[in-house]
């Protein structure tokens, strides 16, 4: 399964945003030791749609982000 998320940002995003994005994902996923302890059956990508500028990345038309996960039955 792949989830596409569309975001908007009214401020410049720093170049080192990935740890913040990772933290947001883990807050949304909730606290679950099984999710964080073993093999990761999910992945997430970088933000897309921005332009690098002085001091960071601007997303004038918003950003897209995807999260992929294995679906078990």
N, C-alpha and C positions, 0 to 999 in steps of 0.2 A: 504494500500500500504506500502511496506517496501523497502527502498532504502539501498543498501549495498554500502559502500564507502571503497575503499582500499587506504591507505596512506603510505607514506614512511617518515622516520625520520632519519636524519644523526647524530642527537645528542641525548643525554639522556633526556628523558621527566621527569619532576618533578612528584613526587607522587601526588601532589595537582593540577593536570592538568584540572580537571573537569570544574572549572569556565572559563578557557580559551577556552575549547571545546564548552561550552555553548555560550560564546560570539561569537565564529566563526559561530555557527549555526544561531544565531540571525542576524549577518551581512549578511549571505547568504540569509536568509529568507526575508530580507529587513525590513524597518520601516513600521509597520502597527499596529495602536493602537488596532484594533479588534483582531489581532493575539495575542497580549500580555495582553489585559485587562481582558478577560473572561476565560471561561473554555478552557484548553489546549487540543486540539484534535490532538496532536502530542507527540511523545516521542522519546528519543534517548538513546542509550546505552553507556557503557564504551568501551574504546579501547580494542581490543583483539589481542593476539599474541605476547605479550611482556614478558620479563623476568625481574624481580626486581633485582636490583644490588645496588652497593654503589652509593648513590646520586640520584637514580631515576629508571626509567624503560627504558630498551633498546628494540627496535623493529628491530632486525637484519634482519628479513624477511618481514618487513612492518607490518602495523596494519590494522585491519578491524574494521569498525564502522557501525552501522545501525541507520537509522532514520525511524520511523513508523508514519503514518498519516492516519486519516480517510478521505476517498474520498467521497465527496458529489456530488450528481447529480443535 
